[in-house]
Amino acid sequence: MKFRLITIALFFVFTVFISCTDNDDKNRDYGRLSVNLTDAPFPHDLVAEANVTIFKIDARYKGDMDIFSEVEDNSDSSMITEEKSSFVVLMEDEMEVNLLELTNGVTKNLVDLDVPVGIYDLVRVYVKGVNVVLTDGSTFDLKVPSGEQTGIKIFIKPGLVVEGGLSADLLLDFDVSKSFVAKGGGSNYENITGFNFKPVIKACNMSTAGTLSGKVTTLQEEVAEGLEGAQVAVFAADTLNTTTFTDADGKYMVMGLIAGSYDVEVELSTYQKKSVTDIEIVAGNTTSQDFILVAGE
C-alpha cells in the first residue's frame, strides 16, 4: 500500500512538472499581440459616415530576436533570408467600421491573440464595402484599388517586437481626410460628385509611442467653457505630424506619437491662435496639455 501511494505521488509530481514545462515553453515561444484601429479626424461637415469592411489582417514575421542579434553582431543583413520571412494571419472575420466614430482616443480592437515571438515589420489590411454617406443621406460606393486582393500594406517602423509571455500593442491610424478624396469639391452637396479611395494608414508601435490629450477652452465671465471644433496641430521639428479637432466638450486626444518633443498650435475662427513649444511625449504615457483661447482676430 505504501509503495502504491509513493508511485501515485511520483506520477503526480511528474505530471505537474511536464505541465509547467509545457507552459514555460509556450510563454517563451508566444506573446500577445493586440491591434487597434483609430482615425485621424475628418473635418468635413458634409460627411456623416466613412465606412469600410475589414475582412482579413496578416503580419509579416521577420524571425526571432536571436536572428536579429546575430545580424547586429555581424553587420550582415543577408543573414535574414526570405525563408525566415512569412506572413501570420491575425484575423479573418468581416468587421464593418465607420471610421468617423474612431476619433479623440476612441479605438476599435481588431486583433487580440497569441503569435510567435519575434519581430513583425509589415501589416496587410484587406478591405471591401467602402462607402461614404453624406449628412443629407447621399451614399457613394467607392472602388478599392488593391485592398481586397493584395491588402493595404502598412510598414511598421521600428519593427514591432513580440516577446514571450508579454503583450505588444499596435495602433493603425486611418487618415480619413487623406484616404477619402472628394470629387467636385466645394462646400455644397450638389458640388460633390463622388469620392476617390486612396487609403493612408500609419502603424504606430505603442511601446515606443505616447499620447497627448487635453482640453481647449475660453473664459466666459471667468468660467472655462469648452470649445468644439478647434484644430489641434502637432509639429515635430517644424514639420506637421498630425492634426485633430476638439469634441463637443472641447476635449482632444492624439495617440501614437513617437516619444520626443513636439510643438502644438490650436486654432479656431474668431479666436487668437495659441501655441505651446517643447511638449514632451513619453513612451507608454499620456501627456496632458490644456489651452485657453482668447477671442479676437
PAMAR-714354 format. One record per residue (C-alpha): x, y, z; residue in one letter; residue number from 1. Coordinates in pm, 1 decimal, always signed. Layout:
N
+----------+----------+----------+-------+------+
:     east :    north :       up : semar : paba :
+----------+----------+----------+-------+------+
:        X :        Y :        Z :     a :  NUM :
...
+----------+----------+----------+-------+------+
//
This chain:
297
+----------+----------+----------+-------+------+
:     east :    north :       up : semar : paba :
+----------+----------+----------+-------+------+
:     +0.0 :     +0.0 :     +0.0 :     m :    1 :
:   +284.9 :   +234.6 :    +91.4 :     k :    2 :
:   +462.3 :   +160.2 :   -238.3 :     f :    3 :
:   +139.8 :   +233.0 :   -430.1 :     r :    4 :
:    +99.7 :   +570.8 :   -257.7 :     l :    5 :
:   +459.6 :   +661.1 :   -336.0 :     i :    6 :
:   +407.0 :   +564.6 :   -702.4 :     t :    7 :
:    +92.3 :   +780.7 :   -728.3 :     i :    8 :
:   +272.2 :  +1075.1 :   -566.3 :     a :    9 :
:   +566.4 :  +1045.6 :   -804.4 :     l :   10 :
:   +329.5 :  +1028.6 :  -1103.0 :     f :   11 :
:   +151.1 :  +1342.6 :   -982.8 :     f :   12 :
:   +478.8 :  +1534.4 :   -939.7 :     v :   13 :
:   +596.0 :  +1420.7 :  -1284.8 :     f :   14 :
:   +267.2 :  +1531.4 :  -1443.2 :     t :   15 :
:   +286.5 :  +1873.1 :  -1279.8 :     v :   16 :
:   +648.5 :  +1907.3 :  -1393.2 :     f :   17 :
:   +558.9 :  +1827.2 :  -1755.7 :     i :   18 :
:   +262.7 :  +2067.1 :  -1744.0 :     s :   19 :
:   +478.3 :  +2351.2 :  -1610.1 :     c :   20 :
:   +744.9 :  +2279.4 :  -1872.2 :     t :   21 :
:   +484.0 :  +2297.5 :  -2149.8 :     d :   22 :
:   +351.5 :  +2626.1 :  -2011.9 :     n :   23 :
:   +703.9 :  +2767.6 :  -1985.3 :     d :   24 :
:   +772.6 :  +2667.8 :  -2347.2 :     d :   25 :
:   +450.3 :  +2836.7 :  -2461.8 :     k :   26 :
:   +530.9 :  +3152.0 :  -2263.0 :     n :   27 :
:   +875.4 :  +3157.1 :  -2417.3 :     r :   28 :
:   +763.3 :  +3089.3 :  -2775.7 :     d :   29 :
:   +447.7 :  +3305.6 :  -2788.1 :     y :   30 :
:   +349.9 :  +3659.5 :  -2693.2 :     g :   31 :
:    +21.6 :  +3850.1 :  -2705.5 :     r :   32 :
:    -40.7 :  +4083.5 :  -2998.5 :     l :   33 :
:   -317.4 :  +4343.6 :  -2990.6 :     s :   34 :
:   -407.0 :  +4555.4 :  -3295.4 :     v :   35 :
:   -639.3 :  +4855.9 :  -3260.5 :     n :   36 :
:   -780.5 :  +5094.2 :  -3519.1 :     l :   37 :
:   -831.8 :  +5469.1 :  -3483.2 :     t :   38 :
:   -896.3 :  +5757.8 :  -3721.6 :     d :   39 :
:   -717.2 :  +6083.8 :  -3783.6 :     a :   40 :
:  -1029.2 :  +6307.3 :  -3780.0 :     p :   41 :
:  -1205.2 :  +6413.5 :  -4099.0 :     f :   42 :
:  -1302.0 :  +6785.1 :  -4077.8 :     p :   43 :
:  -1569.6 :  +6765.3 :  -4346.3 :     h :   44 :
:  -1904.4 :  +6888.8 :  -4215.1 :     d :   45 :
:  -2094.2 :  +6728.9 :  -4502.7 :     l :   46 :
:  -1980.6 :  +6371.5 :  -4432.4 :     v :   47 :
:  -2172.5 :  +6159.7 :  -4181.8 :     a :   48 :
:  -2003.4 :  +5820.0 :  -4233.5 :     e :   49 :
:  -1687.7 :  +5677.8 :  -4389.1 :     a :   50 :
:  -1737.5 :  +5300.8 :  -4388.0 :     n :   51 :
:  -1502.4 :  +5012.6 :  -4460.1 :     v :   52 :
:  -1538.9 :  +4637.5 :  -4410.9 :     t :   53 :
:  -1216.1 :  +4474.2 :  -4294.4 :     i :   54 :
:  -1218.0 :  +4100.0 :  -4362.5 :     f :   55 :
:   -858.1 :  +3992.1 :  -4313.3 :     k :   56 :
:   -537.8 :  +4110.5 :  -4148.2 :     i :   57 :
:   -196.9 :  +3945.8 :  -4160.7 :     d :   58 :
:   +151.8 :  +4049.0 :  -4049.7 :     a :   59 :
:   +498.4 :  +3975.4 :  -4186.1 :     r :   60 :
:   +712.3 :  +3776.8 :  -3942.1 :     y :   61 :
:  +1083.6 :  +3850.8 :  -3987.9 :     k :   62 :
:  +1224.2 :  +3594.1 :  -3745.2 :     g :   63 :
:  +1306.3 :  +3575.5 :  -3375.5 :     d :   64 :
:  +1524.6 :  +3815.6 :  -3180.1 :     m :   65 :
:  +1827.1 :  +3581.8 :  -3189.0 :     d :   66 :
:  +1847.2 :  +3616.7 :  -3567.6 :     i :   67 :
:  +1844.7 :  +3996.1 :  -3542.6 :     f :   68 :
:  +2106.7 :  +3990.0 :  -3265.8 :     s :   69 :
:  +2334.7 :  +3786.6 :  -3493.2 :     e :   70 :
:  +2279.2 :  +4037.2 :  -3774.1 :     v :   71 :
:  +2370.5 :  +4328.0 :  -3545.4 :     e :   72 :
:  +2681.2 :  +4144.8 :  -3422.3 :     d :   73 :
:  +2798.4 :  +4050.1 :  -3771.9 :     n :   74 :
:  +2659.3 :  +4352.8 :  -3963.7 :     s :   75 :
:  +2538.3 :  +4114.0 :  -4233.0 :     d :   76 :
:  +2176.6 :  +4176.9 :  -4331.4 :     s :   77 :
:  +2195.8 :  +3891.5 :  -4584.3 :     s :   78 :
:  +2159.9 :  +3651.4 :  -4291.6 :     m :   79 :
:  +1788.6 :  +3731.2 :  -4290.1 :     i :   80 :
:  +1666.5 :  +3530.5 :  -4588.4 :     t :   81 :
:  +1325.7 :  +3514.4 :  -4748.0 :     e :   82 :
:  +1281.2 :  +3170.6 :  -4591.9 :     e :   83 :
:  +1284.9 :  +3336.1 :  -4249.1 :     k :   84 :
:  +1010.0 :  +3580.1 :  -4354.8 :     s :   85 :
:   +648.5 :  +3466.3 :  -4355.9 :     s :   86 :
:   +301.1 :  +3608.2 :  -4303.6 :     f :   87 :
:    +95.3 :  +3523.9 :  -3997.1 :     v :   88 :
:   -283.0 :  +3552.9 :  -4032.5 :     v :   89 :
:   -417.3 :  +3763.2 :  -3745.6 :     l :   90 :
:   -786.0 :  +3794.3 :  -3836.1 :     m :   91 :
:  -1026.2 :  +3654.6 :  -4099.5 :     e :   92 :
:  -1365.3 :  +3783.0 :  -3984.3 :     d :   93 :
:  -1569.1 :  +4055.2 :  -4152.6 :     e :   94 :
:  -1578.6 :  +4369.4 :  -3942.4 :     m :   95 :
:  -1772.7 :  +4678.6 :  -4052.6 :     e :   96 :
:  -1628.9 :  +5006.7 :  -3924.9 :     v :   97 :
:  -1745.4 :  +5368.3 :  -3950.9 :     n :   98 :
:  -1410.5 :  +5542.1 :  -3926.9 :     l :   99 :
:  -1566.1 :  +5873.4 :  -3821.7 :     l :  100 :
:  -1662.7 :  +5714.9 :  -3489.4 :     e :  101 :
:  -1296.7 :  +5647.2 :  -3406.3 :     l :  102 :
:  -1164.9 :  +5988.5 :  -3304.7 :     t :  103 :
:  -1014.2 :  +6150.9 :  -2994.2 :     n :  104 :
:   -889.5 :  +5832.8 :  -2833.1 :     g :  105 :
:  -1172.8 :  +5604.1 :  -2944.3 :     v :  106 :
:  -1034.5 :  +5280.1 :  -3091.5 :     t :  107 :
:  -1171.8 :  +4951.8 :  -3219.4 :     k :  108 :
:   -991.8 :  +4629.0 :  -3138.0 :     n :  109 :
:   -925.0 :  +4423.0 :  -3449.5 :     l :  110 :
:   -684.3 :  +4159.6 :  -3318.1 :     v :  111 :
:   -600.8 :  +4009.4 :  -2980.2 :     d :  112 :
:   -425.2 :  +3672.2 :  -2996.1 :     l :  113 :
:   -103.4 :  +3483.6 :  -2925.4 :     d :  114 :
:   +159.7 :  +3491.9 :  -3201.9 :     v :  115 :
:   +515.3 :  +3354.6 :  -3230.9 :     p :  116 :
:   +777.2 :  +3569.7 :  -3061.3 :     v :  117 :
:   +991.7 :  +3779.2 :  -3289.4 :     g :  118 :
:   +982.1 :  +4093.0 :  -3499.9 :     i :  119 :
:   +696.1 :  +4199.6 :  -3727.0 :     y :  120 :
:   +762.6 :  +4479.9 :  -3977.7 :     d :  121 :
:   +458.4 :  +4486.9 :  -4208.2 :     l :  122 :
:    +80.7 :  +4455.6 :  -4173.4 :     v :  123 :
:   -160.6 :  +4392.2 :  -4460.5 :     r :  124 :
:   -523.3 :  +4502.2 :  -4416.6 :     v :  125 :
:   -779.7 :  +4363.7 :  -4661.6 :     y :  126 :
:  -1090.3 :  +4578.9 :  -4710.6 :     v :  127 :
:  -1408.8 :  +4586.7 :  -4916.7 :     k :  128 :
:  -1752.1 :  +4752.7 :  -4899.1 :     g :  129 :
:  -1607.1 :  +5104.5 :  -4885.0 :     v :  130 :
:  -1860.6 :  +5386.5 :  -4896.3 :     n :  131 :
:  -1918.2 :  +5745.4 :  -4786.4 :     v :  132 :
:  -2252.3 :  +5874.4 :  -4656.5 :     v :  133 :
:  -2320.9 :  +6248.2 :  -4659.3 :     l :  134 :
:  -2527.8 :  +6420.4 :  -4393.1 :     t :  135 :
:  -2811.9 :  +6460.0 :  -4647.4 :     d :  136 :
:  -2825.9 :  +6080.5 :  -4688.6 :     g :  137 :
:  -2644.6 :  +6058.7 :  -5022.9 :     s :  138 :
:  -2427.3 :  +5747.0 :  -5045.7 :     t :  139 :
:  -2123.2 :  +5689.6 :  -5266.5 :     f :  140 :
:  -1977.0 :  +5340.9 :  -5313.8 :     d :  141 :
:  -1603.0 :  +5350.3 :  -5373.8 :     l :  142 :
:  -1371.0 :  +5123.9 :  -5568.3 :     k :  143 :
:  -1092.0 :  +4957.1 :  -5370.4 :     v :  144 :
:   -765.4 :  +4984.8 :  -5569.7 :     p :  145 :
:   -593.1 :  +4673.5 :  -5432.7 :     s :  146 :
:   -703.2 :  +4636.5 :  -5072.5 :     g :  147 :
:   -938.5 :  +4349.1 :  -5149.5 :     e :  148 :
:   -689.7 :  +4138.1 :  -5346.9 :     q :  149 :
:   -343.4 :  +4208.2 :  -5205.0 :     t :  150 :
:   -426.2 :  +4406.8 :  -4894.0 :     g :  151 :
:   -326.5 :  +4759.5 :  -4793.4 :     i :  152 :
:    +41.1 :  +4736.5 :  -4695.9 :     k :  153 :
:   +139.5 :  +4922.4 :  -4378.0 :     i :  154 :
:   +503.6 :  +4919.7 :  -4270.7 :     f :  155 :
:   +591.1 :  +4920.1 :  -3900.0 :     i :  156 :
:   +895.7 :  +5134.1 :  -3817.9 :     k :  157 :
:  +1065.8 :  +5040.2 :  -3596.0 :     p :  158 :
:   +957.7 :  +4677.8 :  -3619.3 :     g :  159 :
:   +715.0 :  +4554.0 :  -3354.9 :     l :  160 :
:   +887.7 :  +4317.5 :  -3111.8 :     v :  161 :
:   +672.0 :  +4042.4 :  -2958.0 :     v :  162 :
:   +836.8 :  +3884.7 :  -2653.4 :     e :  163 :
:   +747.3 :  +3559.6 :  -2482.5 :     g :  164 :
:   +470.2 :  +3588.2 :  -2225.0 :     g :  165 :
:   +433.9 :  +3965.1 :  -2280.5 :     l :  166 :
:   +189.9 :  +4187.0 :  -2471.1 :     s :  167 :
:   +265.0 :  +4408.1 :  -2772.4 :     a :  168 :
:    +24.7 :  +4678.6 :  -2892.3 :     d :  169 :
:     -4.5 :  +4811.3 :  -3246.4 :     l :  170 :
:   -221.9 :  +5109.2 :  -3340.8 :     l :  171 :
:   -340.6 :  +5154.6 :  -3700.5 :     l :  172 :
:   -420.3 :  +5521.8 :  -3763.2 :     d :  173 :
:   -652.7 :  +5550.3 :  -4065.0 :     f :  174 :
:   -625.1 :  +5904.8 :  -4202.8 :     d :  175 :
:   -976.2 :  +5960.2 :  -4341.2 :     v :  176 :
:   -912.9 :  +6312.3 :  -4471.6 :     s :  177 :
:   -634.5 :  +6181.1 :  -4698.3 :     k :  178 :
:   -797.7 :  +5845.7 :  -4777.6 :     s :  179 :
:  -1136.0 :  +5976.7 :  -4895.2 :     f :  180 :
:  -1081.7 :  +6247.9 :  -5155.8 :     v :  181 :
:  -1397.2 :  +6430.5 :  -5266.2 :     a :  182 :
:  -1456.5 :  +6477.2 :  -5638.2 :     k :  183 :
:  -1613.4 :  +6805.0 :  -5746.4 :     g :  184 :
:  -1510.5 :  +6986.2 :  -5429.1 :     g :  185 :
:  -1690.7 :  +7281.5 :  -5282.0 :     g :  186 :
:  -1884.8 :  +7307.9 :  -4959.5 :     s :  187 :
:  -2228.7 :  +7221.4 :  -5101.1 :     n :  188 :
:  -2387.0 :  +6881.4 :  -5155.7 :     y :  189 :
:  -2450.7 :  +6945.8 :  -5524.1 :     e :  190 :
:  -2080.1 :  +7006.0 :  -5587.1 :     n :  191 :
:  -1974.5 :  +6660.9 :  -5463.9 :     i :  192 :
:  -1989.0 :  +6404.9 :  -5744.5 :     t :  193 :
:  -1815.1 :  +6118.8 :  -5561.2 :     g :  194 :
:  -1501.0 :  +6017.9 :  -5375.9 :     f :  195 :
:  -1171.7 :  +5851.3 :  -5462.2 :     n :  196 :
:  -1042.4 :  +5596.8 :  -5211.4 :     f :  197 :
:   -666.8 :  +5630.8 :  -5160.5 :     k :  198 :
:   -600.9 :  +5457.6 :  -4826.3 :     p :  199 :
:   -345.1 :  +5621.5 :  -4598.2 :     v :  200 :
:   -281.1 :  +5422.8 :  -4279.3 :     i :  201 :
:     +1.8 :  +5471.1 :  -4031.2 :     k :  202 :
:   +117.8 :  +5192.7 :  -3798.2 :     a :  203 :
:   +222.8 :  +5304.4 :  -3450.4 :     c :  204 :
:   +419.9 :  +5077.7 :  -3219.5 :     n :  205 :
:   +263.0 :  +5173.8 :  -2887.0 :     m :  206 :
:   +564.5 :  +5051.8 :  -2690.5 :     s :  207 :
:   +764.3 :  +5340.0 :  -2840.3 :     t :  208 :
:   +476.4 :  +5589.4 :  -2859.0 :     a :  209 :
:   +281.1 :  +5809.4 :  -2622.6 :     g :  210 :
:    -41.4 :  +6010.1 :  -2616.5 :     t :  211 :
:   -119.8 :  +6381.7 :  -2599.9 :     l :  212 :
:   -453.5 :  +6489.2 :  -2457.4 :     s :  213 :
:   -618.1 :  +6792.4 :  -2305.5 :     g :  214 :
:   -896.0 :  +7045.7 :  -2332.8 :     k :  215 :
:   -939.3 :  +7368.6 :  -2529.6 :     v :  216 :
:  -1147.8 :  +7631.1 :  -2351.0 :     t :  217 :
:  -1226.0 :  +8001.1 :  -2338.9 :     t :  218 :
:  -1320.0 :  +8210.8 :  -2038.9 :     l :  219 :
:  -1678.1 :  +8335.4 :  -2017.7 :     q :  220 :
:  -1720.5 :  +8555.5 :  -1710.1 :     e :  221 :
:  -1417.5 :  +8381.0 :  -1557.5 :     e :  222 :
:  -1572.1 :  +8038.1 :  -1619.8 :     v :  223 :
:  -1391.9 :  +7799.5 :  -1855.7 :     a :  224 :
:  -1613.6 :  +7672.4 :  -2137.0 :     e :  225 :
:  -1506.9 :  +7400.3 :  -2380.2 :     g :  226 :
:  -1467.2 :  +7493.4 :  -2747.2 :     l :  227 :
:  -1583.1 :  +7246.6 :  -3010.7 :     e :  228 :
:  -1412.9 :  +7217.1 :  -3349.0 :     g :  229 :
:  -1078.8 :  +7375.4 :  -3258.3 :     a :  230 :
:   -795.7 :  +7237.8 :  -3470.5 :     q :  231 :
:   -502.2 :  +7098.6 :  -3274.1 :     v :  232 :
:   -190.6 :  +7069.7 :  -3492.8 :     a :  233 :
:   +111.9 :  +6873.7 :  -3370.7 :     v :  234 :
:   +455.5 :  +6958.1 :  -3513.9 :     f :  235 :
:   +784.5 :  +6768.7 :  -3488.5 :     a :  236 :
:  +1095.7 :  +6967.9 :  -3588.1 :     a :  237 :
:   +883.2 :  +7227.0 :  -3773.3 :     d :  238 :
:   +710.2 :  +6950.5 :  -3972.0 :     t :  239 :
:   +337.8 :  +6886.4 :  -3932.4 :     l :  240 :
:   +296.6 :  +6541.7 :  -3777.3 :     n :  241 :
:    -80.7 :  +6517.9 :  -3736.9 :     t :  242 :
:   -394.4 :  +6716.1 :  -3654.6 :     t :  243 :
:   -712.0 :  +6655.9 :  -3460.7 :     t :  244 :
:  -1024.7 :  +6850.9 :  -3364.4 :     f :  245 :
:  -1185.3 :  +6906.8 :  -3026.3 :     t :  246 :
:  -1516.4 :  +6739.6 :  -2944.2 :     d :  247 :
:  -1834.5 :  +6899.3 :  -2809.2 :     a :  248 :
:  -1671.7 :  +6942.5 :  -2466.1 :     d :  249 :
:  -1350.5 :  +7089.6 :  -2604.4 :     g :  250 :
:  -1150.8 :  +6770.8 :  -2540.0 :     k :  251 :
:   -891.8 :  +6626.9 :  -2777.5 :     y :  252 :
:   -655.9 :  +6329.8 :  -2788.8 :     m :  253 :
:   -371.7 :  +6235.8 :  -3022.9 :     v :  254 :
:   -243.8 :  +5878.4 :  -2995.9 :     m :  255 :
:    +62.5 :  +5709.6 :  -3143.4 :     g :  256 :
:   +316.5 :  +5991.6 :  -3109.2 :     l :  257 :
:   +674.2 :  +5866.7 :  -3105.2 :     i :  258 :
:   +849.8 :  +5967.0 :  -2782.5 :     a :  259 :
:  +1011.8 :  +6308.4 :  -2814.2 :     g :  260 :
:   +948.7 :  +6682.8 :  -2812.7 :     s :  261 :
:   +662.6 :  +6847.1 :  -3006.2 :     y :  262 :
:   +518.4 :  +7192.2 :  -3069.7 :     d :  263 :
:   +139.9 :  +7231.4 :  -3073.0 :     v :  264 :
:    -78.1 :  +7501.9 :  -3229.5 :     e :  265 :
:   -450.8 :  +7546.6 :  -3165.2 :     v :  266 :
:   -677.2 :  +7745.1 :  -3398.5 :     e :  267 :
:  -1046.1 :  +7829.6 :  -3411.6 :     l :  268 :
:  -1219.1 :  +8101.9 :  -3610.6 :     s :  269 :
:  -1283.9 :  +8425.5 :  -3415.8 :     t :  270 :
:  -1017.4 :  +8326.3 :  -3160.4 :     y :  271 :
:   -646.3 :  +8404.7 :  -3142.8 :     q :  272 :
:   -407.9 :  +8121.1 :  -3227.3 :     k :  273 :
:   -239.0 :  +7959.1 :  -2925.8 :     k :  274 :
:    +98.2 :  +7782.0 :  -2938.8 :     s :  275 :
:   +298.7 :  +7577.5 :  -2689.1 :     v :  276 :
:   +650.0 :  +7454.1 :  -2764.4 :     t :  277 :
:   +860.5 :  +7163.8 :  -2639.6 :     d :  278 :
:   +581.6 :  +6940.3 :  -2512.1 :     i :  279 :
:   +748.7 :  +6616.2 :  -2408.3 :     e :  280 :
:   +584.4 :  +6287.7 :  -2510.1 :     i :  281 :
:   +694.3 :  +5980.9 :  -2312.1 :     v :  282 :
:   +655.7 :  +5627.7 :  -2447.5 :     a :  283 :
:   +369.3 :  +5439.7 :  -2287.8 :     g :  284 :
:   +236.4 :  +5750.0 :  -2112.6 :     n :  285 :
:    -18.8 :  +6028.0 :  -2164.1 :     t :  286 :
:    +93.4 :  +6391.6 :  -2158.6 :     t :  287 :
:   -175.4 :  +6644.7 :  -2065.2 :     s :  288 :
:   -178.9 :  +6992.3 :  -2220.9 :     q :  289 :
:   -473.4 :  +7232.2 :  -2196.6 :     d :  290 :
:   -524.2 :  +7552.7 :  -2397.1 :     f :  291 :
:   -721.7 :  +7868.5 :  -2320.3 :     i :  292 :
:   -813.7 :  +8071.3 :  -2629.5 :     l :  293 :
:   -882.3 :  +8441.6 :  -2627.9 :     v :  294 :
:  -1147.9 :  +8592.5 :  -2855.1 :     a :  295 :
:  -1010.4 :  +8814.2 :  -3128.8 :     g :  296 :
:   -885.8 :  +8811.2 :  -3485.6 :     e :  297 :
+----------+----------+----------+-------+------+
//
